[in-house]
């Protein structure tokens, strides 16, 4: 009895606390993007968060006596992965942060798992569509259209129509990059002999190179950087990448991959709350409703929910006896390669 009580206390103070902190960190990232975008160009913002994300990972790697991979082939694949999972989407989010509220970014970003499923089916030979996945995709993309408010010509109360449309499309483009990058990472990087820490650090460093080349023509060195924006970017990089990676990996190890993927569905809720409370943002009624529809579709795609016909086949727990579906895309985060061919166990910072 004492052993059982001790285990329960350990569980409550362990992965559940990490889960809550991880959802908070990732949900708050959209507010931090919005704050940084007030004074920084998209390239400056993207470069800042990449470098501040890489430094904590490098520090931990050096303290552990590790070193970066040296294979040219692996460097090439990680460079492509960095473009798809870091450089391009981070820059697109920087643009979007200048046009739409942070809460709306978090809502549209909830479509990331949908794109992950689509491109995994297209690019990976062992991924096959089934009834629930196709249903989930249909429901999820219906949710995206609901967020866009297609029935009223994209009328959004808080922004000009054109800016709202462009901003939301930029976020869709970022989530599509995550969707392409996830199966690419699984196909060409997962399963290597290197650990997630060194691969993640190298990925962020390689992804910073194009931004370093572009930044002289995209704002240069910031001249009007405020402490508020600097702190936002540093927090976005250090916590949203390095620290969040440690949290996600700990959740996967302690509670299983399926539990870890459910953070996907909490992040938009945190983003909406943070945007409203901290930034004074307002949303149209269709946008939170669309977020719920997207989350429902994503849950079906990832196997966390099953349609009634599939549910009659059994009720086994997804972490006990049923292999979880791939976790294709945690919102607004750089992908982390791991030493496994099952993306369902992939920790993502």
N, C-alpha and C positions, 0 to 999 in steps of 0.2 A: 504493500500500500504506500509506504513511504517513497519507494522507488518510483511508483506511478505519479505521485504528487510532484516529486522533484522533476520528472520528465515533463510534466505539464507546465510547470513554472518556467522551465528552460525553453520550452516551445513558445510560450507566450512572450517571453522576453527576447526571443531569438529572431526567427525569420519573419514573424508578423510585424515586429518593429521595423525590421529592414524593409519589408514590403511597403509599409506606410511612408517611411522616409523616401524610398525610391519613387513612389507615386508623387510625393510632394516635390521632389527635386525636378522630375521630368515635367510635371504639370506647371511648375513655376517657370520653366525655361522659356515659355512664350512671353511672359511678362518681361523677363530679362532681355529677350531679343528686341522687344518693343522699346525698352529703355535705351539699349545700346544703339538702336537705329535712329534715335532722336538726333544724334550728333555724329555718327559714323556712317561711312558709305558701306554698302553691302560687302565689298571685298575687305575693307578694314575690319568689319565685324566678324566676318568668317575667319580671317587670318588670326585675329585676336583669340577667338575661342579655340581654334585648332592648336595654337601654340600653348595656351594655358591649359589645354587638355592633355597635351603630350608631356609637358614637364612633370606633373605628378607621376605619370606612368613610368617615365624614364628614371625618376628618383627612386621609386620602389624597385624597379628592375636592377638598378645599380646597387642598392642596399642589399638585395638578395644575391648579388654576385652574378647576375645574368648578363647577357649581351644580345645585341640585335642580330637577326639572321643575316647571312652574307651571300646567299644564293641569288645570282642575277635574275634567274627565272622567277623566283618567289618575289623579288623586288618588283618585277614587272607586273605580276598579278596583283600585288598589294597596291601598286600605283593606280591601276584601273579600278580596284575596289574603293580606294580612297576618293577617286573622282566621283564615283557613283554614290557613295555612302557618306561622304563628308564634304568635299570641296564644292561640288555643284549644289547639293541641297542646302547646305549652310548658307551659301550665297543667295539662293532663291528665297530662303527664309528672311535673310537680311533685307531683300527688296520688299517682301510681303509685309515686314514689320513697319515699313514706312507708309503702308497703304491701308491696312485693315487692323482691327483690334486684336489684341493677343488672344482673347477668348475665341474669336472666330478662327484664328490660326490653329488653335488646339482642336477645335471641332473638325475642321477639314482634314487635319493631320490624322484623325482617327481612321481614315480610309487606308492607312498604310498597310494593314494586313491583307486588304482586298487585292491591292496591286502585287503584294508578295505572292499570294496564291496564283494569280493570273500568270505571272512570269515564271513561277516555279513549274506550272503545268506546261508552259511553252518551251522552257529551256532545260528541264531536267527529265531524263528518260524514265525515272522511277516515280514520277509524280503523275497521277491520273485523276481526272475529274470524276466525282461521284455525285449522287443526287443532292446531298447536303451542301457540298461545296458550290455547285451550280446555283442552288437556291440561295445560299448565303451571298454569293456574288451579286445576284439579281437584287436581293434585298438591300445589300450594302450600297450599291451604286444608285438605287432608288433614294437611299438616304442622302447621298451626295447631291442629287438633283434637288432634294428637299431643302438642303442647306443653301443651295444656290437660289432657291425660290424661282424656278423656271416659269411658274405660272403667272408671275407678276413682273416679268421682264427684269428679273434680278434687282428688284427694288429693295434696298437696304436703308434703314432709317438713319444710320450713323455715318455713312460715307457717301460720296458721290458714286453714282452707278458704275461709272467706268473704272474708278479706282478699286471699288469692291470686287468687280469682276476680275480685273487684272491680279489683284492680291490673292484672291482665292485660287485662280488658275496657277499662280506661282507656287502655292502650297501643294496643289495637286501635282505639279511637275516635280516638286521635291519628293513627295511620297512615291511617285512613279519611279524616281531614281532609286529610292530604298528598295522598291519591289524588284527592280532589275539587279541591283547590287547583291541582294540576299542570295539568290540562286547562283550568281557568279562566284561569290565567296565560297559557297558550299561546294561548287564543282571544282574550283581551282586552288583553294587555300585550305579548306577544312581537311583534316586527316594528315597534315604535315607533322613532322617531329617536333615542331616548336610549340611553345605554350602560348596561351592567349595574351599574356602580358607583353611579351616582346613583339608579337605580331601586331597588337593594337598600337603600341608606341610607334613602331615603324610605319604603320599605316597612316597615322596622324602626321608624322614628319613628312612622309612622301606627299601627302595631300596638301601640305603647306607650301610646297615648292612652287606650284603654279600661281598661288596667291601672292607669294613674295615677288614673282616676276610681274604680276599685274598691278600690284598696289601702287607703284610710282605713277601710273596713269589712271588710277582709280582712287585718288584722294591723298596719296603719299602718307607722310607722317601726320597724324591728327594734330591740329594746332589749337582746336577749341575743345579738347577732351575734358569733360567734367569728371569729378570723382565719382559721381553717381553712375555715369556710363562705364567708367573704368572698372568699378566694382561689379557692375552687372556682367560685363564681359568676362572678367576673371572668375566670377562665380559660375557663370554658364559653362566655361571650359573646365575648371578644376572639379566642380561638383557634378555637372551634367555628364562628364566623360569619365575622368579618373575615379572619383569616389563612387559614382553610380555603377561603374563596372564591378567594383568590389562587392557592392550590395547585391547586384543581380546575380553574380556568381555564387554568393553565399546563399541566396534564396533557392537557386537551382539545386545546390548540394543538399540543403536542409529539407526542402519541401517538395522538390520535384519540378520538372520542366513545365508541366501543365499549370501548376499553381503560379509559377513565375510569369507565364504568359498573361495571366489575368490582370497584371498591372496595366496592360494595354487599355483596359476598359475603365480604369479609374483615372487615368491621366486627363482625359477630356473634362471630367467633372472638376478636377482640381484647376485646370486651365480656365474654365468658365468662372469658378468661384474667385480665383485670383484676379482675373481681369475685371470682374465687377467690383470686388471689394477694394483692391489696391489701385486700380487704374480708373475707376469710375465709368467703366464701359457699359454700354447697353447693347442688347441683341434683339433681333426680330424673333417672333414666336417660332418661326419655322426652323431657326438654326439649332436651338437645343433639341427640338423634336427630331430634326435630321440626324443629330449626333446619336440619339437613342437608336434610330433605325440603322445607322452605320454600325454601331456596336453590336446589335443583334445579328446583322449579316456577317460581321467579322467572327463572332462567336460560333456561328454555324460553320464558317469556312475552316476554323481551327479545331473543330470537333468538341468544343466546350458545351455546345448545345446540339441536340439532334432533333430532326423532324419527327413527327409522330410515327411514321412508318418505320424509320430507323430505330426509334426508341423501343418498339415492340420486340426487337431482336435481343434485348438484354439491357441491364442497368449496371454494368460493371464500372467501377471507378476508372477514369482514364489513366490514373497513375498506378493501377494495379491490374495488370493483365492486358491492357489495351495500349498499344504504342501511340503516344500523342502525335498529332499532326504537327508539321513544322511551324515554328513560331516566326512567320514571315513578316517581320517588321515591328519593332516596338517604336511608338511614336517619337519622332524628333530626336533620334539618337544615332550616333555613329555605330555601325555594325562591328562586332568583335568576333574575329575568327577564333575557332577552338579546334582542339585535336579530336574531332569526331565527325563522322559523316552524317550524323543525325542532327539537323538544325533545331530540333525540338529541345535539345539540351544546351543550346548556345547561349552563354551569358552575353548580354549586350549592355555597354555602358550608356 
